[in-house]
């Protein structure tokens, strides 16, 4: 029943909705996440804010354990 309701909401047949659900589930993971990361990185760069390299902090923390 939920599939038919969702299909109607999206203007598709139940079969087309089923295919859309499968396509979304099977698309490569992270594609949208990397686009969002790039967007945020660009936004921060445009703001002029800088961030230090955390490598030294991580090494220090690791070495003191």
PDB file of N, CA, C and O in Angstrom:
ATOM      1  N   UNK A   1       0.814  -1.193   0.000  1.00  0.00           N
ATOM      2  CA  UNK A   1       0.000   0.000   0.000  1.00  0.00           C
ATOM      3  C   UNK A   1       0.866   1.268   0.000  1.00  0.00           C
ATOM      4  O   UNK A   1       0.547   2.241  -0.684  1.00  0.00           O
ATOM      5  N   UNK A   2       1.955   1.251   0.767  1.00  0.00           N
ATOM      6  CA  UNK A   2       2.825   2.425   0.840  1.00  0.00           C
ATOM      7  C   UNK A   2       3.459   2.719  -0.516  1.00  0.00           C
ATOM      8  O   UNK A   2       3.664   3.881  -0.867  1.00  0.00           O
ATOM      9  N   UNK A   3       3.772   1.670  -1.278  1.00  0.00           N
ATOM     10  CA  UNK A   3       4.363   1.866  -2.598  1.00  0.00           C
ATOM     11  C   UNK A   3       3.390   2.597  -3.521  1.00  0.00           C
ATOM     12  O   UNK A   3       3.788   3.513  -4.240  1.00  0.00           O
ATOM     13  N   UNK A   4       2.130   2.202  -3.504  1.00  0.00           N
ATOM     14  CA  UNK A   4       1.129   2.859  -4.349  1.00  0.00           C
ATOM     15  C   UNK A   4       0.925   4.311  -3.929  1.00  0.00           C
ATOM     16  O   UNK A   4       0.770   5.188  -4.779  1.00  0.00           O
ATOM     17  N   UNK A   5       0.923   4.565  -2.634  1.00  0.00           N
ATOM     18  CA  UNK A   5       0.762   5.930  -2.133  1.00  0.00           C
ATOM     19  C   UNK A   5       1.937   6.794  -2.553  1.00  0.00           C
ATOM     20  O   UNK A   5       1.761   7.923  -3.011  1.00  0.00           O
ATOM     21  N   UNK A   6       3.128   6.256  -2.396  1.00  0.00           N
ATOM     22  CA  UNK A   6       4.339   6.988  -2.790  1.00  0.00           C
ATOM     23  C   UNK A   6       4.359   7.239  -4.298  1.00  0.00           C
ATOM     24  O   UNK A   6       4.719   8.326  -4.749  1.00  0.00           O
ATOM     25  N   UNK A   7       3.969   6.221  -5.072  1.00  0.00           N
ATOM     26  CA  UNK A   7       3.939   6.360  -6.530  1.00  0.00           C
ATOM     27  C   UNK A   7       2.963   7.452  -6.944  1.00  0.00           C
ATOM     28  O   UNK A   7       3.273   8.276  -7.804  1.00  0.00           O
ATOM     29  N   UNK A   8       1.796   7.456  -6.339  1.00  0.00           N
ATOM     30  CA  UNK A   8       0.796   8.474  -6.671  1.00  0.00           C
ATOM     31  C   UNK A   8       1.316   9.868  -6.335  1.00  0.00           C
ATOM     32  O   UNK A   8       1.140  10.808  -7.110  1.00  0.00           O
ATOM     33  N   UNK A   9       1.953   9.992  -5.184  1.00  0.00           N
ATOM     34  CA  UNK A   9       2.514  11.281  -4.760  1.00  0.00           C
ATOM     35  C   UNK A   9       3.561  11.788  -5.758  1.00  0.00           C
ATOM     36  O   UNK A   9       3.663  12.991  -5.996  1.00  0.00           O
ATOM     37  N   UNK A  10       4.335  10.868  -6.340  1.00  0.00           N
ATOM     38  CA  UNK A  10       5.393  11.229  -7.280  1.00  0.00           C
ATOM     39  C   UNK A  10       4.945  11.192  -8.739  1.00  0.00           C
ATOM     40  O   UNK A  10       5.745  11.411  -9.648  1.00  0.00           O
ATOM     41  N   UNK A  11       3.656  10.914  -8.954  1.00  0.00           N
ATOM     42  CA  UNK A  11       3.128  10.915 -10.315  1.00  0.00           C
ATOM     43  C   UNK A  11       3.642   9.780 -11.170  1.00  0.00           C
ATOM     44  O   UNK A  11       3.835   9.944 -12.375  1.00  0.00           O
ATOM     45  N   UNK A  12       3.870   8.617 -10.553  1.00  0.00           N
ATOM     46  CA  UNK A  12       4.383   7.457 -11.282  1.00  0.00           C
ATOM     47  C   UNK A  12       3.495   6.248 -11.022  1.00  0.00           C
ATOM     48  O   UNK A  12       2.691   6.223 -10.090  1.00  0.00           O
ATOM     49  N   UNK A  13       3.668   5.252 -11.875  1.00  0.00           N
ATOM     50  CA  UNK A  13       3.011   3.979 -11.621  1.00  0.00           C
ATOM     51  C   UNK A  13       3.759   3.282 -10.492  1.00  0.00           C
ATOM     52  O   UNK A  13       4.879   3.666 -10.155  1.00  0.00           O
ATOM     53  N   UNK A  14       3.143   2.264  -9.912  1.00  0.00           N
ATOM     54  CA  UNK A  14       3.815   1.510  -8.848  1.00  0.00           C
ATOM     55  C   UNK A  14       5.096   0.881  -9.374  1.00  0.00           C
ATOM     56  O   UNK A  14       6.108   0.852  -8.674  1.00  0.00           O
ATOM     57  N   UNK A  15       5.059   0.374 -10.608  1.00  0.00           N
ATOM     58  CA  UNK A  15       6.252  -0.240 -11.204  1.00  0.00           C
ATOM     59  C   UNK A  15       7.358   0.809 -11.396  1.00  0.00           C
ATOM     60  O   UNK A  15       8.522   0.545 -11.095  1.00  0.00           O
ATOM     61  N   UNK A  16       6.996   1.983 -11.892  1.00  0.00           N
ATOM     62  CA  UNK A  16       7.988   3.045 -12.085  1.00  0.00           C
ATOM     63  C   UNK A  16       8.550   3.503 -10.743  1.00  0.00           C
ATOM     64  O   UNK A  16       9.739   3.803 -10.637  1.00  0.00           O
ATOM     65  N   UNK A  17       7.713   3.558  -9.733  1.00  0.00           N
ATOM     66  CA  UNK A  17       8.184   3.946  -8.397  1.00  0.00           C
ATOM     67  C   UNK A  17       9.151   2.904  -7.849  1.00  0.00           C
ATOM     68  O   UNK A  17      10.164   3.236  -7.233  1.00  0.00           O
ATOM     69  N   UNK A  18       8.823   1.649  -8.085  1.00  0.00           N
ATOM     70  CA  UNK A  18       9.697   0.553  -7.651  1.00  0.00           C
ATOM     71  C   UNK A  18      11.067   0.682  -8.305  1.00  0.00           C
ATOM     72  O   UNK A  18      12.092   0.529  -7.640  1.00  0.00           O
ATOM     73  N   UNK A  19      11.086   0.960  -9.595  1.00  0.00           N
ATOM     74  CA  UNK A  19      12.365   1.142 -10.305  1.00  0.00           C
ATOM     75  C   UNK A  19      13.135   2.346  -9.751  1.00  0.00           C
ATOM     76  O   UNK A  19      14.354   2.286  -9.592  1.00  0.00           O
ATOM     77  N   UNK A  20      12.423   3.432  -9.459  1.00  0.00           N
ATOM     78  CA  UNK A  20      13.074   4.634  -8.923  1.00  0.00           C
ATOM     79  C   UNK A  20      13.695   4.343  -7.557  1.00  0.00           C
ATOM     80  O   UNK A  20      14.802   4.795  -7.264  1.00  0.00           O
ATOM     81  N   UNK A  21      12.987   3.596  -6.737  1.00  0.00           N
ATOM     82  CA  UNK A  21      13.516   3.236  -5.419  1.00  0.00           C
ATOM     83  C   UNK A  21      14.782   2.401  -5.574  1.00  0.00           C
ATOM     84  O   UNK A  21      15.776   2.638  -4.887  1.00  0.00           O
ATOM     85  N   UNK A  22      14.746   1.434  -6.470  1.00  0.00           N
ATOM     86  CA  UNK A  22      15.931   0.593  -6.693  1.00  0.00           C
ATOM     87  C   UNK A  22      17.095   1.408  -7.240  1.00  0.00           C
ATOM     88  O   UNK A  22      18.234   1.221  -6.813  1.00  0.00           O
ATOM     89  N   UNK A  23      16.823   2.311  -8.183  1.00  0.00           N
ATOM     90  CA  UNK A  23      17.893   3.149  -8.731  1.00  0.00           C
ATOM     91  C   UNK A  23      18.539   4.001  -7.641  1.00  0.00           C
ATOM     92  O   UNK A  23      19.763   4.125  -7.594  1.00  0.00           O
ATOM     93  N   UNK A  24      17.727   4.584  -6.770  1.00  0.00           N
ATOM     94  CA  UNK A  24      18.271   5.395  -5.670  1.00  0.00           C
ATOM     95  C   UNK A  24      19.100   4.549  -4.724  1.00  0.00           C
ATOM     96  O   UNK A  24      20.158   4.974  -4.262  1.00  0.00           O
ATOM     97  N   UNK A  25      18.615   3.348  -4.439  1.00  0.00           N
ATOM     98  CA  UNK A  25      19.317   2.468  -3.497  1.00  0.00           C
ATOM     99  C   UNK A  25      20.630   1.941  -4.070  1.00  0.00           C
ATOM    100  O   UNK A  25      21.573   1.672  -3.326  1.00  0.00           O
ATOM    101  N   UNK A  26      20.689   1.794  -5.380  1.00  0.00           N
ATOM    102  CA  UNK A  26      21.859   1.172  -5.998  1.00  0.00           C
ATOM    103  C   UNK A  26      22.851   2.156  -6.597  1.00  0.00           C
ATOM    104  O   UNK A  26      23.897   1.744  -7.099  1.00  0.00           O
ATOM    105  N   UNK A  27      22.545   3.449  -6.555  1.00  0.00           N
ATOM    106  CA  UNK A  27      23.503   4.407  -7.107  1.00  0.00           C
ATOM    107  C   UNK A  27      24.752   4.423  -6.215  1.00  0.00           C
ATOM    108  O   UNK A  27      24.668   4.157  -5.015  1.00  0.00           O
ATOM    109  N   UNK A  28      25.890   4.731  -6.803  1.00  0.00           N
ATOM    110  CA  UNK A  28      27.123   4.721  -6.015  1.00  0.00           C
ATOM    111  C   UNK A  28      27.012   5.588  -4.762  1.00  0.00           C
ATOM    112  O   UNK A  28      26.586   6.741  -4.815  1.00  0.00           O
ATOM    113  N   UNK A  29      27.398   5.013  -3.666  1.00  0.00           N
ATOM    114  CA  UNK A  29      27.333   5.736  -2.386  1.00  0.00           C
ATOM    115  C   UNK A  29      28.307   6.900  -2.392  1.00  0.00           C
ATOM    116  O   UNK A  29      29.423   6.792  -2.901  1.00  0.00           O
ATOM    117  N   UNK A  30      27.883   7.988  -1.834  1.00  0.00           N
ATOM    118  CA  UNK A  30      28.781   9.107  -1.639  1.00  0.00           C
ATOM    119  C   UNK A  30      28.773  10.162  -2.718  1.00  0.00           C
ATOM    120  O   UNK A  30      29.349  11.232  -2.519  1.00  0.00           O
ATOM    121  N   UNK A  31      28.145   9.911  -3.854  1.00  0.00           N
ATOM    122  CA  UNK A  31      28.150  10.907  -4.925  1.00  0.00           C
ATOM    123  C   UNK A  31      27.620  12.246  -4.428  1.00  0.00           C
ATOM    124  O   UNK A  31      28.264  13.280  -4.605  1.00  0.00           O
ATOM    125  N   UNK A  32      26.458  12.223  -3.814  1.00  0.00           N
ATOM    126  CA  UNK A  32      25.864  13.459  -3.309  1.00  0.00           C
ATOM    127  C   UNK A  32      26.663  14.026  -2.148  1.00  0.00           C
ATOM    128  O   UNK A  32      26.753  15.243  -1.986  1.00  0.00           O
ATOM    129  N   UNK A  33      27.234  13.159  -1.353  1.00  0.00           N
ATOM    130  CA  UNK A  33      28.018  13.618  -0.204  1.00  0.00           C
ATOM    131  C   UNK A  33      29.252  14.383  -0.654  1.00  0.00           C
ATOM    132  O   UNK A  33      29.594  15.409  -0.067  1.00  0.00           O
ATOM    133  N   UNK A  34      29.923  13.895  -1.690  1.00  0.00           N
ATOM    134  CA  UNK A  34      31.120  14.597  -2.168  1.00  0.00           C
ATOM    135  C   UNK A  34      30.753  15.946  -2.771  1.00  0.00           C
ATOM    136  O   UNK A  34      31.514  16.905  -2.645  1.00  0.00           O
ATOM    137  N   UNK A  35      29.599  16.033  -3.423  1.00  0.00           N
ATOM    138  CA  UNK A  35      29.163  17.322  -3.959  1.00  0.00           C
ATOM    139  C   UNK A  35      28.918  18.306  -2.819  1.00  0.00           C
ATOM    140  O   UNK A  35      29.272  19.480  -2.916  1.00  0.00           O
ATOM    141  N   UNK A  36      28.313  17.821  -1.748  1.00  0.00           N
ATOM    142  CA  UNK A  36      28.048  18.681  -0.586  1.00  0.00           C
ATOM    143  C   UNK A  36      29.356  19.089   0.081  1.00  0.00           C
ATOM    144  O   UNK A  36      29.502  20.239   0.496  1.00  0.00           O
ATOM    145  N   UNK A  37      30.302  18.170   0.189  1.00  0.00           N
ATOM    146  CA  UNK A  37      31.606  18.489   0.778  1.00  0.00           C
ATOM    147  C   UNK A  37      32.305  19.557  -0.053  1.00  0.00           C
ATOM    148  O   UNK A  37      32.851  20.515   0.495  1.00  0.00           O
ATOM    149  N   UNK A  38      32.289  19.397  -1.370  1.00  0.00           N
ATOM    150  CA  UNK A  38      32.905  20.399  -2.250  1.00  0.00           C
ATOM    151  C   UNK A  38      32.232  21.758  -2.100  1.00  0.00           C
ATOM    152  O   UNK A  38      32.903  22.789  -2.071  1.00  0.00           O
ATOM    153  N   UNK A  39      30.915  21.755  -2.007  1.00  0.00           N
ATOM    154  CA  UNK A  39      30.179  23.015  -1.843  1.00  0.00           C
ATOM    155  C   UNK A  39      30.590  23.707  -0.543  1.00  0.00           C
ATOM    156  O   UNK A  39      30.839  24.912  -0.528  1.00  0.00           O
ATOM    157  N   UNK A  40      30.658  22.948   0.535  1.00  0.00           N
ATOM    158  CA  UNK A  40      31.052  23.526   1.823  1.00  0.00           C
ATOM    159  C   UNK A  40      32.495  24.019   1.799  1.00  0.00           C
ATOM    160  O   UNK A  40      32.803  25.083   2.334  1.00  0.00           O
ATOM    161  N   UNK A  41      33.369  23.245   1.179  1.00  0.00           N
ATOM    162  CA  UNK A  41      34.777  23.641   1.076  1.00  0.00           C
ATOM    163  C   UNK A  41      34.903  24.957   0.319  1.00  0.00           C
ATOM    164  O   UNK A  41      35.649  25.847   0.727  1.00  0.00           O
ATOM    165  N   UNK A  42      34.170  25.078  -0.785  1.00  0.00           N
ATOM    166  CA  UNK A  42      34.207  26.317  -1.571  1.00  0.00           C
ATOM    167  C   UNK A  42      33.631  27.483  -0.787  1.00  0.00           C
ATOM    168  O   UNK A  42      34.156  28.595  -0.835  1.00  0.00           O
ATOM    169  N   UNK A  43      32.554  27.225  -0.068  1.00  0.00           N
ATOM    170  CA  UNK A  43      31.929  28.277   0.733  1.00  0.00           C
ATOM    171  C   UNK A  43      32.898  28.788   1.800  1.00  0.00           C
ATOM    172  O   UNK A  43      33.008  29.994   2.020  1.00  0.00           O
ATOM    173  N   UNK A  44      33.595  27.871   2.457  1.00  0.00           N
ATOM    174  CA  UNK A  44      34.563  28.270   3.482  1.00  0.00           C
ATOM    175  C   UNK A  44      35.737  29.020   2.868  1.00  0.00           C
ATOM    176  O   UNK A  44      36.216  29.999   3.440  1.00  0.00           O
ATOM    177  N   UNK A  45      36.202  28.567   1.709  1.00  0.00           N
ATOM    178  CA  UNK A  45      37.324  29.232   1.047  1.00  0.00           C
ATOM    179  C   UNK A  45      36.949  30.662   0.662  1.00  0.00           C
ATOM    180  O   UNK A  45      37.761  31.578   0.793  1.00  0.00           O
ATOM    181  N   UNK A  46      35.717  30.849   0.187  1.00  0.00           N
ATOM    182  CA  UNK A  46      35.267  32.180  -0.203  1.00  0.00           C
ATOM    183  C   UNK A  46      35.119  33.106   0.999  1.00  0.00           C
ATOM    184  O   UNK A  46      35.228  34.325   0.865  1.00  0.00           O
ATOM    185  N   UNK A  47      34.872  32.531   2.168  1.00  0.00           N
ATOM    186  CA  UNK A  47      34.702  33.367   3.361  1.00  0.00           C
ATOM    187  C   UNK A  47      36.042  33.866   3.889  1.00  0.00           C
ATOM    188  O   UNK A  47      36.089  34.764   4.729  1.00  0.00           O
ATOM    189  N   UNK A  48      37.137  33.279   3.390  1.00  0.00           N
ATOM    190  CA  UNK A  48      38.457  33.693   3.839  1.00  0.00           C
ATOM    191  C   UNK A  48      38.930  32.982   5.098  1.00  0.00           C
ATOM    192  O   UNK A  48      40.045  33.213   5.564  1.00  0.00           O
ATOM    193  N   UNK A  49      38.098  32.133   5.639  1.00  0.00           N
ATOM    194  CA  UNK A  49      38.472  31.406   6.859  1.00  0.00           C
ATOM    195  C   UNK A  49      39.504  30.348   6.518  1.00  0.00           C
ATOM    196  O   UNK A  49      39.393  29.668   5.498  1.00  0.00           O
ATOM    197  N   UNK A  50      40.494  30.211   7.360  1.00  0.00           N
ATOM    198  CA  UNK A  50      41.527  29.205   7.146  1.00  0.00           C
ATOM    199  C   UNK A  50      41.509  28.190   8.281  1.00  0.00           C
ATOM    200  O   UNK A  50      41.056  28.471   9.391  1.00  0.00           O
ATOM    201  N   UNK A  51      42.002  27.035   7.974  1.00  0.00           N
ATOM    202  CA  UNK A  51      42.050  25.958   8.950  1.00  0.00           C
ATOM    203  C   UNK A  51      43.453  25.380   8.976  1.00  0.00           C
ATOM    204  O   UNK A  51      44.091  25.209   7.937  1.00  0.00           O
ATOM    205  N   UNK A  52      43.925  25.083  10.180  1.00  0.00           N
ATOM    206  CA  UNK A  52      45.256  24.509  10.292  1.00  0.00           C
ATOM    207  C   UNK A  52      45.225  23.040   9.889  1.00  0.00           C
ATOM    208  O   UNK A  52      44.177  22.394   9.901  1.00  0.00           O
ATOM    209  N   UNK A  53      46.386  22.537   9.538  1.00  0.00           N
ATOM    210  CA  UNK A  53      46.531  21.128   9.202  1.00  0.00           C
ATOM    211  C   UNK A  53      46.493  20.326  10.498  1.00  0.00           C
ATOM    212  O   UNK A  53      47.279  20.591  11.408  1.00  0.00           O
ATOM    213  N   UNK A  54      45.621  19.381  10.591  1.00  0.00           N
ATOM    214  CA  UNK A  54      45.455  18.614  11.833  1.00  0.00           C
ATOM    215  C   UNK A  54      46.419  17.450  11.947  1.00  0.00           C
ATOM    216  O   UNK A  54      46.394  16.731  12.945  1.00  0.00           O
ATOM    217  N   UNK A  55      47.271  17.244  10.946  1.00  0.00           N
ATOM    218  CA  UNK A  55      48.176  16.102  10.947  1.00  0.00           C
ATOM    219  C   UNK A  55      49.049  16.061  12.188  1.00  0.00           C
ATOM    220  O   UNK A  55      49.178  15.009  12.814  1.00  0.00           O
ATOM    221  N   UNK A  56      49.644  17.171  12.551  1.00  0.00           N
ATOM    222  CA  UNK A  56      50.534  17.203  13.716  1.00  0.00           C
ATOM    223  C   UNK A  56      49.775  16.883  15.005  1.00  0.00           C
ATOM    224  O   UNK A  56      50.297  16.183  15.873  1.00  0.00           O
ATOM    225  N   UNK A  57      48.564  17.385  15.133  1.00  0.00           N
ATOM    226  CA  UNK A  57      47.755  17.096  16.325  1.00  0.00           C
ATOM    227  C   UNK A  57      47.430  15.611  16.417  1.00  0.00           C
ATOM    228  O   UNK A  57      47.469  15.021  17.497  1.00  0.00           O
ATOM    229  N   UNK A  58      47.113  15.023  15.285  1.00  0.00           N
ATOM    230  CA  UNK A  58      46.784  13.589  15.273  1.00  0.00           C
ATOM    231  C   UNK A  58      48.002  12.753  15.609  1.00  0.00           C
ATOM    232  O   UNK A  58      47.910  11.803  16.386  1.00  0.00           O
ATOM    233  N   UNK A  59      49.141  13.097  15.033  1.00  0.00           N
ATOM    234  CA  UNK A  59      50.383  12.359  15.336  1.00  0.00           C
ATOM    235  C   UNK A  59      50.743  12.466  16.812  1.00  0.00           C
ATOM    236  O   UNK A  59      51.102  11.473  17.445  1.00  0.00           O
ATOM    237  N   UNK A  60      50.643  13.685  17.360  1.00  0.00           N
ATOM    238  CA  UNK A  60      50.957  13.878  18.754  1.00  0.00           C
ATOM    239  C   UNK A  60      50.040  13.051  19.642  1.00  0.00           C
ATOM    240  O   UNK A  60      50.492  12.389  20.577  1.00  0.00           O
ATOM    241  N   UNK A  61      48.760  13.095  19.343  1.00  0.00           N
ATOM    242  CA  UNK A  61      47.793  12.313  20.122  1.00  0.00           C
ATOM    243  C   UNK A  61      48.092  10.826  20.021  1.00  0.00           C
ATOM    244  O   UNK A  61      48.064  10.118  21.028  1.00  0.00           O
ATOM    245  N   UNK A  62      48.375  10.352  18.827  1.00  0.00           N
ATOM    246  CA  UNK A  62      48.674   8.941  18.628  1.00  0.00           C
ATOM    247  C   UNK A  62      49.945   8.532  19.369  1.00  0.00           C
ATOM    248  O   UNK A  62      49.990   7.470  19.989  1.00  0.00           O
ATOM    249  N   UNK A  63      50.974   9.372  19.305  1.00  0.00           N
ATOM    250  CA  UNK A  63      52.249   9.042  19.920  1.00  0.00           C
ATOM    251  C   UNK A  63      52.222   9.100  21.443  1.00  0.00           C
ATOM    252  O   UNK A  63      53.067   8.482  22.092  1.00  0.00           O
ATOM    253  N   UNK A  64      51.283   9.818  22.023  1.00  0.00           N
ATOM    254  CA  UNK A  64      51.245   9.928  23.487  1.00  0.00           C
ATOM    255  C   UNK A  64      50.388   8.832  24.125  1.00  0.00           C
ATOM    256  O   UNK A  64      50.248   8.792  25.347  1.00  0.00           O
ATOM    257  N   UNK A  65      49.842   7.984  23.345  1.00  0.00           N
ATOM    258  CA  UNK A  65      49.028   6.887  23.897  1.00  0.00           C
ATOM    259  C   UNK A  65      49.842   5.700  24.276  1.00  0.00           C
ATOM    260  O   UNK A  65      49.297   4.704  24.752  1.00  0.00           O
TER     261      UNK A  65
END
